[in-house]
Amino acid sequence: MKSPLASHSHEIIVFLIAIIFFAAMSYFVVLAHSGNFLKFSSPDESANYFFSRLYAETGNLTLFEPRNLIATDLIHTRSIRSDYGVLKPVSFLGLPLLYGSLGALIGVWVLPYLTPFLASLGILFFYFFLIKIFDKTTALVASFFLAVFPIYGYYTAHALFHNVPFFVFFIAGMSCAVRMADTSRIRALFFSGAGGIFFGLALAMRTSEALWLIPTLLLCAILYIRKIGVLRLALGTTFLVAVLSMIGAWNTVLYGSPLAGGYPGMNESIAVINATPQTLASSFVAQNWSAVNEAAHRLKEALFPLGLNGDLAFRRAYQYGVLMFPWLALLAALGFLLRFRCWREHGYTLAVYGASVALFSIILILYYGSWTFYENQNAPTLTVGNSYLRYWLPIYAALLPFAAFCICAGAQWVSGIVNGWLRVALRTMISAGIIGAIAFVSLSFLLNDPGEGLLKFLERQERAREEYSAVLQKTEERAIIITRYHDKLFFPERSVIVGSLDIPDIVSAYAALAQKIPLYYYNFAFSPEDIHYLNTRRLARFGLEIEPTDVAVDRFRLYRLRTAQ
């Protein structure tokens, strides 16, 4: 008879993996933000931290900036909007509401560590989800691959992005969903309710993912309705709607409608989607086929606001799938073929898994792959920080168990050339060698990627500290800084305007501000000829002049904007 420890050895190992992962990611957060330097790599992260902290300390998600009444709502960062002086989130509300609530209970110091904690739980949820579809060894290896996968680690270390919390709640929901058919009625109802809550939290984190998450859940519900029954499905749906209704209430308070949000483009798309059924119905009744075509075209534009380009999307999938992670593409393809050759165990569940993965992968590839992101100075470079990777994290994760199964099955087959203890030793050596090599490659990519690796991020954080200190020492506490790229660095210690000196109407607003408030400009350094042109031509028209200060960091320089003497 096996001892309890031996019978649960896989679970013990995956718990250890999760603990080590949490410790490693938390240590990175400490290094990146030591000395309470809570500055982040993107405007989205900066805004999420700001509103999480604001909600933890005040219970509000808005802050009034009275100077915006003079500045015509110009004073805000790229991920914050201003409505008649009231600063509001642009992004989804789930993260600041959840993190802010936890920050209020524990302390705001916990905010940067919540994503590493959730991500470590995600490894556990991933394992307990996979053991319902694959064997325990495959689930364990796949969970280890998730822990060392560069994208999972990168967006866990960048702790105020939505993507990892979304994924964790999604996979937690799936882990509960596969247990809704439990023979114990009480357990089944518990998992039904918990699954609904987790899916609701996932959509609260990134509501836009409903585009693929809702169809995937509907497909699973249809294929499993006979096993789970209407009651359990209704219970899960009720809890999902209950969570989203809380977000809807906040959306109503902030934006005037339960379905509205901070993104104006998304609000326009939602309005079109809501109006389309009625438009189509009336057009069909009237047999107005041109109106039908027009409504269908507008619906397509609403669902794919930046276009739908299949060729580009699948080229992007090849670039950021096969070329960036060739080991995953090859092993997952082989594992898929091997697993479906011997699918009698968990056969129906495996088929549902494959169909669901195929459905959401196609939607995600077409939706995000049709976009073009330029986040790095060298845009074509395949870097660990590119947005395609965080949006496609569910696809990568779904392929990991097939890669793990390929390694386990391959090692089992090769070790068949010997017998006895040699067979076990050979199988272990082959599996450990391949898994170790993949871990080494993955962690090297995460840490040492020349464009976006974590070590490179730590270097940038050191330079950011220098900029931050130099600029804050030179500027007054009530000053406003106009900048293109550094809003995430100076806010909220200084109010910021994301802008330039090019647009006359906006420069006119600067002139009104400069009469009452210290105003600065921080951007690429001007030549003496540029400053002369600005002071005699462009700014002179508005009674402004620009004066360089002694603050210069790399290619950037701080300038004072003042009313011309």
Buried (B, 14 or more C-beta within 10 A) or exposed (E): EEEEEEEEBBBEBBBEBBEEBBEBBBEBBEBBBEEEEBBBBBBBBBBBBBBBBBBBEEEEBBBEBEBBEBBBBBBBBBBBBBBEBBBBBBBBBBBBBBBBBBBBEEEBEBBBBBBBBBBBBBBBBBBBBBBBBBBBBBBBBBBBBBBBBBBBBBBBBBBBBBBBBBBBBBBBBBBBBBBBBBEEEEEBBBBBBBBBBBBBBBBBBBBBBEBBBEBBBEBBBEBBEEEBBEEBBEBBBEBBEEBBEBBBEBBEEBBEEEBBBBBEEBBEBBBBBEBBEEBBEEBEEEEBEEBBEEBBEBBEBBBBBEEBBEEBBBEBBEBBBEEBBEBBBEBBBBBBEBBEEEBEEBEEBBEBBBEBBEBBBBBBBBBBBBBEEEEBEEEEEBBBBBBBBBBBBBBBBBBBBBBBBBBBBBBBEBBEEEEEEEBEEBBEEBBEEBBEEBBEBBBEBBBEBEBBBBEBBBEEBEEBBEBBEBBBEBBEEEBBBBBBEBBBBBBBBBBBBBBEBEEEEBBBBBBBBBEEBBBBBBBEBBEEEBBEBBBEEBBEEBBBBBEBBEBEBEEBBBBBBBEEE
